[in-house]
């Protein structure tokens, strides 16, 4: 692991202790406003820093086909969400952009819908019952429109709370920097049958990765989790697992029907052989 990755891991360890050991690994989106022209401005990592100065906004005025996914370094049990809707940078941005009104939260077979008011600032939403998992999907189902119907829909923050402790927030600000190489692989990749994956490969923004095999019938097959560190630059991906480094060439391609595929070529550990895809 390079010096940057070692520093990130050390800082991440401190934040993990402060949050009780459960830390968020990433926020990813199927798309966002000005992704090509200004990739740092409305990126999904903005949802994790607990600050009004940053926001995620949908690519267009219609967010219904967009998906936000959040991953954790280990299973968590969420009691609450603290959601700041809209682009809450100031009064002007609040009125310029549309604001999320109703959202669905999904983890595995668990789904809840939540509604927030059209007001600035964080709103506490209790999850009843509490939701458990390592990956959570958030979709915007309805919005408060802006004066301009062509403006995208925004969310400023989604703070996840477990046992009264926020799992993301302002302490992450300095570690949520946009990296174009890391952005290419960040998030969870799926393998297995289309629509019902059973293998998951997640790359976190702190330079760690997590592989999990989650069989449908645990009486016949045993689940498995592997964790390590990674570094990515250009078309090269280096995975460090169990003290051994695996230097790989990766290829990311668009998939027919949407999403991307990830192909790994080289000294690939058997457990993490693909192909992988962004969509379940």
N, C-alpha and C positions, 0 to 999 in steps of 0.2 A: 504494500500500500504506500502511496507517495506521501510526502510531508503534509500536503493539504488534507489528504484523507485522514492521516493520523491526528491532526489537530481537530478536524471535524468530529472524529470519533471521541476524542477526549472531552470536547465541549458537550457533545451529545450525552455522554455518560453522566455529566453533572446535571443536565436538564432531566435525564431519566430519573435520577434520584429525587430531584425536586418534585417530580410528578408522580412519585410512588412506583417507578419502574416501568410503567406503561407509557410509551411514547408514540407519537404519530410519525409515520414514515413518509407519507406523500399525500398530495392532492393532485389528481389528474382530471383532465376534461377532454371531451371529444372535440372541443374547439373553443375559441374565445375571440373577442373583438380585437381587431388589429393584430392578429397573431403573426402574420407575415411581415407587416411593416414596422410594428413596435412590439416585439415579443415579450418584453418585460412589463408592459404597462398594465395589462389586465390578466396576467397569467393566474392559473388556479392556486398556486402556492400563496397568493395574496390572501386567500381565505383563512389561512392558519395563523396570521401574525397578531390578531386581536387589535388592529389599528385602523382608524378611520381613513388614514392616508392612502390605503390600497384597497382594491376591489377586483373581483372577477366579473366580467360582463359577457353575455352570450354573443356568438358571432353575428346574430341578426336579431330582428324584433320578435322572431318566433323561437322560443327556447325549448319547445316540446320535444325536439329530436336530440337535444343535448343531454349529456350525462356527466355528472361529477362523481368521482370515486375517491374514497379516502381509505388509506391502509395504515395499520398499526403493526408494531414490531412483535406483538403477541396478542392473543385474544383479550378483549376488554368487555366490560359490562357497563353500558352507558345508561345513566339515569336521566340526564338532561342534555339539552342543546342550548347554547346561547347564540342566537342568530341576529346579525345586524343586516337588515335588508337594504337594497338600493346601493348607490354609490355615495357614501356618506362623507366624502372628502370635505365638502362645504355645502351651503344652501343651493348654490348654482348647480353643482353636479347632481345633487339630490333631485332637483326638479327636471334636469335635462334628460336623465335616463329613467327608464321604467324600473319598477321595483318588484322583486319576487313577493308574491302573496301566499300561495299555497305550494308546499313541497311534499314529496314523498321520500321516506327514509327506508332503505331496504338493506337487509343483511341475510343472505341465504333465503329461507322461507319466511322470515319476519319482515313485515312491512307496516309502516305507520304513515299517516298523512298529518301534517301540521300546518297551521295557518298563522301568519304573523300580521300584526297591524301595520298600517301605513304611517309609521313614525320613525324618526331617526333614533339611533342608539340600539344597544343590545337588548334583546327580548329573551327571557328565559322560558324554554318550552320543556315541560316534563314529559318524559317518555313512559307511557303506561301501557303495557309492562315495560320494564327495562329491556334493552336490546343487547345481545351479545354477538361477538364476531371479531374478525380481523380486518374485514373489508366491508365498507358501507357505501351504498350508492345513493345519491341525492339527485332528484329530478325536480325541475320547476314545472308545476302543473297549472299555475295561474299567476297573473301579475296585476299590479297597479300600473296603468299606462301613464306614460309621460305626455306632455303636450304635443310632442312630435311622435306619431305612431310608428315611425321607422327606426326609432332608437332602440338599442338592445336592452335586455333586462339584466340588472346587476344584483350581486350579493357582496357585501363588504366583508363579513366574517361568519364562519361556522366554528364555534368553539365546542368541543366535545367534553362532557363532564362525567367522571366516574367516581362514585362515592364522595361527591362534593369537591373533587379535585379536577381542575381544567387540565386537559391533556395537550392543549396547544394554546398559544397566546404570545404576548409581546416578547418573552424571552427567546423566541425562535427567530426574531426579526433578522439578526445578522447572519443566520444560516439558511435563509430562504432566497439566496441569490440565484438568479437565472444563469444556467450554464447550458449552452446550446448542445453540447455533446451529451451531457447527462439527460437533458430534456428528451432526447431521442428514445431513451429506454425507460425513463422514470415511470413508476406505477406498476400495476399487476398485469402479467401476461398469462393467458389461459391455454391449457392443453387438455385433450380428451374429446369426448363427443360434443359436437356443436350444440350449444344450448344447455348442456349438462357437463361442464368440465369437472375433472377431479384432480388436476394438477395445476399449481399456481406458482408463478415465479415473480416475486416482487422486488423492485429496485427502489431503495429509499434515498432521500436527498442527503443523508448523512454519510453515504458511501457504503452502507451495508445492504445485503440482499437476503431474502428469505424464500426458500423453496418449501412447498408443502404438498404432500400427497394426501388427499382427503377422500378415501373410498366411500362409495355409497353404502356398501354392506361391510360394516366393521367386524362382523362375525367371521367373514371369510378372508378379509385382507386387513392388514395393519397400516394405519396412517404413519406418515413420516415427515419430519421437519429437518431441513438443513439450513444453516445460517453461516454467513461469511461476509467478506468485504469485496468490493469491486472498484474498478477504475475504468473509465471509458474516455477515449479520445479518437476522433476521426472514425474509422471503421473498425477499430480494435477495442475489444472488451476483455479485461483481465479479471478473472474470478479467483479469489483466494479462499480456499476451503480446506479446513483441517491441516493448515500449514503448507499446503501445496498451491502453487499458482497455475492457473489454466489460462493460457493466452489464446484468445479466439478472435476470429473475424466474424462480425455480425452484419447481416443484411436486413434492412427494414423496407418492406414493400407495402403498397396499398393493396387491400383485399377487395375482391368483387363483392359488392353489397355493403361495403363500409368497413372502417377500421384498418388496422395494419397487421402484418405478419412479421415475425422475428425468426430468422434462421441463424443458427450458430454453427461455425465451421472451425474445426481444429481439435485441440485436446479437450473435448467436451466431456464432463462427468456424465455418466449414464443417467443419473437422476434428472439432470437438467437438459437433456436432449429434447429438442423441439420436434416439429415446428410449434411455435407459440403464436398466439393471436391476442389482440387487444379486446375483442368482444367475447363474451362467454360462449 
